[in-house]
Amino acid sequence: MSLKPDLEQMTRKALRAYVLSHRDDEEALRFYIDRLHTDPDVIRHTGSFNQQGTTQLEHLIQQQAQRTIDE
């Protein structure tokens, strides 16, 4: 019998890897999705899918990429 990891203590990256390798673990998937909804570093696009919305999304992605590089 294997013990489940402490999902609360896992980094987002480790949790994602766990969910991908344990696709039948619905609790872990729900926990991961909940964390994504509260993570300020996750890019969320709430605009429309027109040229202005696409430009806004591209700008958000560039900002996140720059933050990642600066870390």
Phi, psi and omega per residue, in radians:
M1 nan 2.204 -3.142
S2 -1.696 2.540 3.127
L3 -1.514 2.450 3.074
K4 -1.294 2.482 3.094
P5 -1.227 2.812 3.093
D6 -1.376 1.760 -3.071
L7 -1.066 -0.596 -3.139
E8 -1.072 -0.592 -3.060
Q9 -1.539 -0.171 -3.086
M10 -1.370 2.520 3.022
T11 -1.223 2.863 3.125
R12 -1.054 -0.702 3.138
K13 -1.125 -0.770 3.128
A14 -1.173 -0.675 3.126
L15 -1.134 -0.723 3.098
R16 -1.058 -0.797 3.130
A17 -1.077 -0.715 3.122
Y18 -1.098 -0.815 -3.129
V19 -1.073 -0.721 -3.141
L20 -1.159 -0.561 -3.127
S21 -1.604 -0.162 3.108
H22 -2.261 1.110 -3.015
R23 -1.111 -0.289 3.119
D24 -1.559 -0.046 -3.126
D25 -1.522 1.562 -3.082
E26 -1.156 -0.589 3.120
E27 -1.092 -0.761 3.134
A28 -1.145 -0.700 3.116
L29 -1.093 -0.798 3.111
R30 -1.078 -0.720 3.126
F31 -1.093 -0.751 3.137
Y32 -1.102 -0.798 3.141
I33 -1.104 -0.743 3.098
D34 -1.050 -0.714 3.134
R35 -1.144 -0.691 3.113
L36 -1.068 -0.645 -3.127
H37 -1.190 -0.420 -3.101
T38 -1.851 -0.085 -3.097
D39 -1.396 2.099 -3.118
P40 -1.228 -0.273 -3.120
D41 -1.525 -0.077 3.132
V42 -1.468 2.264 -3.138
I43 -1.328 2.234 3.091
R44 -2.133 2.260 3.113
H45 -1.916 2.035 -3.115
T46 -1.940 0.051 -3.140
G47 -1.428 3.137 3.129
S48 -1.505 2.907 -3.129
F49 -1.675 1.109 2.997
N50 -2.099 -3.007 -3.083
Q51 -1.061 -0.732 3.141
Q52 -1.131 -0.760 3.117
G53 -1.126 -0.689 3.111
T54 -1.137 -0.739 3.110
T55 -1.085 -0.738 3.123
Q56 -1.096 -0.758 3.129
L57 -1.110 -0.761 3.104
E58 -1.044 -0.705 3.112
H59 -1.110 -0.752 3.108
L60 -1.090 -0.700 3.125
I61 -1.154 -0.720 3.113
Q62 -1.111 -0.706 3.096
Q63 -1.067 -0.796 -3.133
Q64 -1.130 -0.710 3.117
A65 -1.090 -0.714 3.133
Q66 -1.152 -0.707 3.096
R67 -1.070 -0.683 3.140
T68 -1.141 -0.722 3.134
I69 -1.158 -0.699 -3.106
D70 -1.202 -0.363 -3.111
E71 -1.303 nan nan
